[in-house]
Amino acid sequence: MHFTLFQKIGLSILIFAWLIFGSMMLSDILIKVDNSNIDALRLVSLPPSDDVSVEQEAEPEAAAQSAGLDVLMASTDAAAGKSVFKNCKACHSIDKGGKNKIGPNLWNIVGKAQASTDGFKYSDALSSRGGTWSFEELNGFLTKPSEYISGTKMKYKGIKKDGARAALLMYLRAQSDNPLALP
């Protein structure tokens, strides 16, 4: 029997597909895999870093988790917090006498009564809360706003890194005529 070129190509593709499928089926039959501990094998990839080794990068994070807020704030400065605040600029202004945006103006926020910025309509959850924005309150809120104050209008996911939150608190503290004393 004589086959055309297209028939030969089609037949070879079909045979190749059967071989792949058959070898997969055969390997499933011959090799049994226990998937009960698959999470133990999952690897976490770190973002590439030019100057810092993986060991050097992990040490400060472990120290930050064990350190208190006062220690973290003492080890950072407002300049580092200014770069963290770039994430907040979309919704908040920080200028003295600045206008409210989607969120309230944050000038002099540290030590200020909660839900007290003039001209801003706060959520019922925040309005009924009371209290002042202490370092501890702001730290808890900035960790994950929706968990800290259930029902808040703030949709930001939060800042996971303790050091970044501490730097932001130092920056917010500096944005005042009379900065609150450090803890």
TIDOTOR-470429 format. One line per 8 residues: number of its first residue (from 1); for each residue x, z, y of N, C-alpha, C, CB. Coordinates in steps of 0.001 Angstrom, whole numbers. Glycine has a CB too. Example, Ala and Ser with C-alpha at 12.3 -4.5 7.8 and 13.67 -1.06 7.14 Angstrom:
BEGIN
1) 13190:7800:-5690:12300:7800:-4500:13200:7800:-3300:11308:9046:-4473 | 12850:7080:-2250:13670:7140:-1060:12900:7870:30:14084:5725:-598 .
//
This chain:
BEGIN
1) 840:0:-1159:0:0:0:893:0:1233:-960:1207:-8 | 511:-750:2238:1298:-901:3441:604:-169:4595:1506:-2399:3774 | 1360:755:5265:812:1527:6391:1380:1017:7700:1117:3032:6229 | 562:1089:8750:1040:696:10075:1869:1837:10655:-151:334:11021 | 2548:1554:11744:3392:2564:12393:2561:3763:12840:4130:1954:13599 | 1389:3517:13434:531:4608:13908:29:5467:12755:-655:4047:14689 | -256:4874:11635:-708:5635:10475:426:6504:9928:-1233:4686:9380 | 1650:5975:9934:2793:6755:9464:3045:7964:10373:4050:5870:9396 .
9) 2951:7736:11680:3154:8827:12640:2059:9887:12470:3161:8282:14098 | 821:9461:12371:-294:10388:12190:-183:11177:10909:-1597:9644:12207 | 202:10506:9829:360:11182:8543:1504:12197:8594:611:10156:7428 | 2606:11847:9255:3731:12780:9347:3353:14006:10190:4967:12074:9953 | 2573:13845:11258:2102:14971:12068:1177:15861:11249:1377:14469:13333 | 299:15260:10477:-629:16006:9632:125:16802:8559:-1638:15048:8974 | 1110:16190:7917:1903:16884:6896:2685:18043:7531:2877:15892:6194 | 3252:17806:8721:3996:18850:9424:3073:20027:9755:4637:18285:10716 .
17) 1879:19764:10237:926:20822:10559:540:21603:9307:-325:20233:11223 | 327:20914:8186:-2:21587:6920:1147:22491:6482:-315:20549:5813 | 2391:22024:6638:3543:22832:6253:3636:24116:7098:4833:22009:6394 | 3435:23985:8397:3480:25158:9285:2369:26126:8913:3353:24737:10775 | 1144:25630:8788:-2:26472:8452:205:27124:7083:-1307:25642:8464 | 665:26365:6126:894:26892:4782:1971:27958:4750:1268:25775:3849 | 3048:27757:5506:4118:28754:5518:3656:30039:6214:5372:28188:6218 | 2817:29940:7236:2258:31129:7887:1360:31887:6924:1471:30739:9153 .
25) 525:31172:6189:-364:31814:5221:450:32473:4111:-1353:30787:4624 | 1472:31805:3625:2313:32338:2563:3060:33593:3039:3310:31266:2085 | 3557:33569:4286:4274:34737:4801:3329:35925:4973:4952:34402:6140 | 2089:35686:5368:1110:36776:5461:822:37385:4098:-189:36273:6088 | 825:36573:3080:556:37071:1725:1754:37858:1196:225:35900:771 | 2974:37350:1423:4170:37964:865:4677:39172:1649:5248:36949:785 | 4489:39185:2960:5039:40240:3806:3896:41045:4413:5946:39648:4918 | 3872:42334:4105:2862:43238:4658:3496:44000:5820:2312:44228:3562 .
33) 2827:44023:6994:3330:44702:8181:2416:45875:8497:3424:43729:9390 | 3032:47053:8706:2287:48243:9091:2240:48304:10619:2936:49539:8490 | 1085:48048:11218:924:48031:12672:495:49380:13252:-85:46983:13054 | 468:50435:12454:-21:51715:12953:902:52327:13997:-197:52676:11811 | 2187:52021:13971:3132:52579:14936:3668:51510:15883:4288:53254:14211 | 2877:50543:16221:3344:49429:17046:3737:49883:18455:2264:48356:17131 | 3095:50945:18999:3446:51422:20336:4857:51991:20384:2452:52474:20795 | 5343:52494:19270:6698:53035:19227:7739:51942:19394:6930:53777:17922 .
41) 7388:50722:19119:8321:49611:19208:8267:48872:20538:8059:48654:18103 | 7263:49155:21356:7086:48443:22616:8203:48812:23580:5711:48760:23236 | 8830:47830:24196:9924:48044:25130:9415:47922:26551:11064:47047:24877 | 9982:48698:27430:9636:48648:28848:10772:47945:29564:9384:50083:29441 | 10447:46934:30333:11482:46227:31070:11558:46789:32476:11208:44706:31097 | 12763:46964:32952:12993:47445:34299:13245:46260:35214:14173:48433:34339 | 12864:46382:36492:13159:45280:37412:14668:45130:37568:12490:45516:38793 | 15127:43914:37800:16571:43710:37933:17114:44448:39141:16896:42221:38040 .
49) 18288:44981:38999:18925:45718:40079:20356:45224:40220:18884:47253:39820 | 20774:44992:41449:22099:44442:41678:23206:45487:41514:22167:43838:43058 | 23028:46662:42114:24107:47627:42197:23913:48862:41332:24278:48043:43597 | 22721:49087:40790:22422:50340:40115:22238:50094:38628:21167:50998:40712 | 22913:50894:37816:22719:50776:36382:21427:51468:35988:23913:51371:35613 | 20970:51220:34777:19716:51806:34299:19826:53322:34274:19359:51271:32894 | 20976:53861:33859:21145:55307:33796:21100:55917:35188:22460:55662:33105 | 21750:55288:36163:21755:55801:37522:20367:55742:38126:22735:55024:38382 .
57) 19586:54733:37785:18250:54576:38337:17296:55611:37772:17726:53181:38063 | 17454:56004:36516:16549:56934:35872:16782:58368:36331:16698:56842:34376 | 18018:58740:36680:18322:60116:37050:17574:60587:38293:19796:60261:37271 | 17573:59859:39425:16848:60347:40591:15349:60488:40339:17080:59424:41757 | 14784:59600:39552:13353:59669:39265:13028:60932:38480:12894:58423:38485 | 13881:61292:37525:13668:62521:36758:13832:63740:37658:14648:62598:35567 | 14814:63702:38550:14999:64809:39470:13826:64920:40432:16300:64646:40242 | 13271:63768:40857:12139:63777:41779:10902:64380:41132:11838:62364:42262 .
65) 10721:64142:39841:9550:64681:39168:9624:66200:39068:9410:64070:37780 | 10831:66747:38909:10951:68184:38754:11045:68895:40098:12157:68514:37909 | 11387:68189:41153:11549:68807:42465:10202:69005:43139:12460:67957:43349 | 10132:70044:43977:8929:70308:44739:8849:69400:45948:8878:71761:45166 | 7695:69404:46595:7475:68549:47766:8440:68894:48884:6036:68680:48263 | 8708:70171:49108:9615:70567:50179:11034:70052:49941:9630:72083:50317 | 11482:70078:48679:12818:69571:48347:12862:68056:48540:13202:69942:46887 | 11816:67377:48108:11768:65925:48262:11779:65526:49736:10524:65359:47573 .
73) 11018:66240:50535:10966:65905:51962:12302:66191:52646:9844:66692:52656 | 12991:67236:52206:14289:67557:52787:15347:66522:52414:14736:68940:52338 | 15133:65813:51309:16123:64841:50853:15856:63424:51352:16171:64839:49354 | 14887:63246:52226:14581:61911:52750:14429:61985:54264:13290:61337:52098 | 14154:60846:54878:13966:60834:56325:12839:59891:56717:15261:60429:57030 | 12483:59944:57982:11370:59141:58489:11670:57647:58429:11046:59543:59919 | 12934:57265:58542:13283:55840:58495:12915:55235:57143:14788:55644:58771 | 13133:55985:56069:12750:55495:54740:11235:55378:54630:13290:56429:53639 .
81) 10522:56293:55268:9060:56266:55242:8470:55122:56034:8519:57552:55764 | 9204:54642:57029:8708:53519:57825:8539:52279:56960:9659:53223:58994 | 9455:52063:56024:9321:50902:55140:8165:51091:54158:10631:50658:54372 | 7899:52334:53740:6761:52601:52865:5452:52369:53632:6824:54055:52312 | 5448:52692:54921:4244:52537:55738:3828:51073:55905:4468:53160:57101 | 4714:50137:55629:4353:48719:55728:3142:48398:54861:5537:47834:55319 | 2989:49116:53729:1822:48914:52861:535:49404:53526:2026:49637:51524 | 659:50323:54462:-505:50938:55098:-968:50171:56339:-187:52372:55475 .
89) -65:49353:56913:-341:48669:58180:-1551:47747:58131:857:47878:58591 | -1891:47247:56972:-3025:46331:56879:-4329:47027:57268:-3135:45764:55459 | -4413:48319:57004:-5659:49051:57243:-5554:50130:58308:-6121:49671:55975 | -4348:50592:58623:-4172:51704:59557:-3208:51335:60676:-3669:52945:58821 | -3487:51845:61880:-2513:51776:62965:-1860:53147:63069:-3184:51350:64330 | -713:53221:63712:17:54480:63825:408:54757:65272:1265:54456:62937 | -9:53908:66191:365:54044:67593:-454:55120:68286:196:52719:68314 | 179:55826:69216:-522:56839:69999:-1600:56135:70823:470:57641:70922 .
97) -2829:56554:70646:-3951:55931:71338:-4359:54599:70742:-3614:55743:72775 | -3800:54245:69598:-4108:52976:68942:-5533:52937:68413:-3136:52727:67808 | -6005:51741:68207:-7377:51561:67721:-7454:51764:66219:-7899:50168:68086 | -8645:52128:65784:-8914:52216:64355:-9023:50804:63798:-10211:53032:64071 | -8597:50642:62571:-8762:49374:61875:-9790:49602:60771:-7390:48841:61295 | -9552:49072:59598:-10415:49358:58447:-10370:50853:58157:-9977:48536:57192 | -9190:51443:58354:-8992:52883:58227:-8709:53457:59600:-7839:53211:57240 | -8726:54786:59708:-8497:55421:61018:-7050:55310:61478:-8895:56884:60963 .
105) -6836:55478:62780:-5500:55541:63349:-4835:56807:62810:-5541:55531:64924 | -3579:56706:62405:-2896:57834:61769:-1928:58569:62690:-2153:57352:60567 | -2001:58319:64001:-1148:59056:64927:-1514:60540:64852:-1299:58513:66386 | -528:61396:64714:-695:62850:64683:-1584:63307:63520:-1287:63331:66002 | -1521:62614:62382:-2389:62925:61244:-1963:64204:60530:-2394:61767:60259 | -642:64487:60477:-165:65672:59760:-551:66923:60556:1389:65608:59537 | -1349:67776:59930:-1832:68994:60578:-3177:68825:61269:-825:69464:61574 | -3716:67619:61262:-4988:67324:61924:-6151:67658:60985:-5049:65831:62359 .
113) -7286:67998:61558:-8482:68253:60757:-8893:66973:60042:-9642:68782:61643 | -9317:67111:58798:-9724:65949:58022:-11003:65352:58615:-9936:66332:56536 | -11107:64037:58562:-12280:63282:59029:-12589:63574:60486:-13499:63608:58171 | -11532:63625:61329:-11758:63983:62726:-11292:62936:63735:-11077:65263:63015 | -10918:61758:63308:-10495:60714:64240:-11724:60159:64949:-9719:59578:63501 | -11688:60189:66280:-12821:59711:67077:-13081:58231:66837:-12570:59960:68564 | -14339:57867:66723:-14736:56482:66603:-14617:55896:65214:-13947:55682:67518 | -14305:56709:64217:-14208:56194:62857:-15265:56847:61990:-12804:56436:62274 .
121) -15975:56028:61202:-17015:56549:60314:-16413:56775:58937:-18233:55576:60233 | -16279:58044:58590:-15699:58434:57313:-16765:58434:56225:-15039:59817:57418 | -16302:58410:54967:-17216:58520:53828:-17811:59930:53815:-16478:58208:52477 | -18968:60071:53199:-19604:61382:53084:-18702:62356:52328:-20965:61260:52376 | -17991:61855:51326:-17117:62708:50524:-16017:63332:51378:-16500:61907:49377 | -15430:62557:52276:-14364:63069:53125:-14921:63897:54276:-13524:61923:53664 | -16050:63470:54839:-16653:64197:55959:-17080:65607:55566:-17852:63432:56492 | -17592:65773:54368:-18084:67077:53931:-16979:67980:53393:-19140:66894:52875 .
129) -15795:67473:53253:-14689:68213:52633:-14140:69320:53514:-13579:67269:52282 | -13883:69050:54778:-13284:70047:55659:-11803:70215:55389:-13987:71377:55503 | -11176:71122:56108:-9754:71381:55928:-8897:70517:56831:-9364:71158:54491 | -7598:70685:56693:-6656:69908:57497:-5761:69081:56589:-5806:70831:58396 | -5136:68067:57189:-4211:67210:56450:-2836:67877:56450:-4141:65771:57078 | -2646:68831:55563:-1335:69456:55377:-463:68497:54565:-1462:70854:54660 | 810:68850:54432:1700:68018:53620:1187:67935:52180:3142:68580:53646 | 731:69056:51647:246:69090:50265:-1020:68256:50100:-20:70534:49829 .
137) -1946:68364:51071:-3186:67582:51013:-2881:66091:51074:-4133:67978:52165 | -2034:65692:52010:-1680:64274:52137:-960:63779:50882:-795:64049:53382 | -76:64597:50338:644:64213:49126:-335:63979:47977:1674:65295:48740 | -1272:64883:47790:-2264:64718:46729:-3136:63497:46955:-3133:65955:46627 | -3563:63293:48197:-4421:62159:48515:-3694:60840:48322:-4931:62267:49939 | -2448:60772:48770:-1689:59526:48678:-1248:59203:47260:-484:59597:49570 | -1266:60198:46370:-922:59934:44971:-1957:58999:44356:-835:61255:44163 | -3228:59318:44511:-4317:58461:44051:-5587:58881:44795:-4508:58559:42487 .
145) -5884:58225:45915:-6996:58651:46768:-8331:58787:46050:-7151:57691:47885 | -8669:57843:45191:-9981:57868:44539:-10136:59043:43578:-10210:56571:43793 | -9046:59535:43029:-9117:60708:42151:-9089:61997:42948:-7969:60696:41149 | -8308:62025:44031:-8156:63247:44809:-9438:63589:45558:-6999:63109:45789 | -10066:62581:46151:-11350:62768:46822:-12300:61721:46264:-11217:62651:48393 | -13058:62115:45276:-13996:61195:44636:-15063:60772:45644:-14651:61850:43387 | -15228:59472:45804:-16203:58943:46747:-15600:58491:48063:-17239:59966:47015 | -14272:58545:48191:-13632:58088:49421:-13786:56575:49565:-12139:58481:49436 .
153) -13793:56101:50809:-13880:54662:51052:-12524:53976:50898:-14437:54401:52445 | -11462:54754:50870:-10121:54184:50771:-9918:53605:49378:-9040:55251:51081 | -9644:52311:49316:-9515:51602:48045:-8068:51459:47584:-10140:50239:48158 | -7138:52007:48327:-5716:51910:47968:-5472:52648:46659:-4811:52489:49097 | -4658:52078:45780:-4419:52659:44452:-3554:53904:44491:-3773:51642:43558 | -2741:54053:45511:-1894:55229:45628:-423:54896:45484:-2284:56248:44601 | 406:55896:45763:1860:55758:45673:2318:56634:44519:2578:56160:47025 | 2826:56034:43466:3201:56768:42261:4519:57523:42410:3296:55819:41097 .
161) 5469:56951:43121:6798:57553:43214:6797:58715:44205:7839:56499:43631 | 7234:59877:43712:7264:61080:44538:8148:60900:45769:7752:62264:43719 | 9307:60281:45591:10235:60080:46698:9657:59201:47790:11513:59479:46193 | 8914:58165:47408:8299:57277:48393:7207:58012:49174:7714:56028:47702 | 6421:58838:48482:5384:59623:49166:6016:60617:50133:4499:60368:48142 | 7101:61263:49709:7784:62227:50580:8331:61532:51827:8929:62931:49816 | 8903:60347:51649:9417:59592:52795:8283:59202:53735:10169:58336:52322 | 7149:58796:53176:5994:58446:54011:5495:59663:54767:4861:57854:53155 .
169) 5466:60818:54130:5044:62050:54813:5982:62384:55971:4996:63229:53819 | 7268:62174:55782:8231:62410:56874:7977:61449:58029:9686:62255:56366 | 7649:60210:57719:7360:59235:58763:6068:59597:59495:7258:57822:58166 | 5032:59947:58753:3763:60342:59383:3951:61588:60242:2682:60597:58310 | 4764:62521:59775:5048:63741:60540:5704:63399:61868:5952:64691:59735 | 6610:62432:61861:7349:62057:63074:6456:61354:64092:8527:61155:62715 | 5317:60817:63645:4422:60089:64540:3462:61076:65211:3633:58992:63762 | 4011:61923:66079:3261:62973:66736:4016:63437:67966:3002:64145:65780 .
177) 3295:63961:68937:3968:64562:70098:4642:65873:69712:2963:64801:71245 | 4010:66613:68804:4534:67903:68325:4521:67904:66799:3694:69105:68889 | 5564:67362:66152:5570:67302:64692:5428:68688:64060:6851:66641:64203 | 4651:68748:62997:4430:69978:62244:5737:70410:61592:3319:69787:61176 | 5981:71719:61525:7192:72232:60892:7206:71870:59414:7297:73756:61072 | 8386:71620:58883:8524:71277:57465:8234:72498:56606:9940:70730:57164 | 7714:72263:55399:7414:73398:54508:8690:74068:54014:6574:72932:53307 .
//
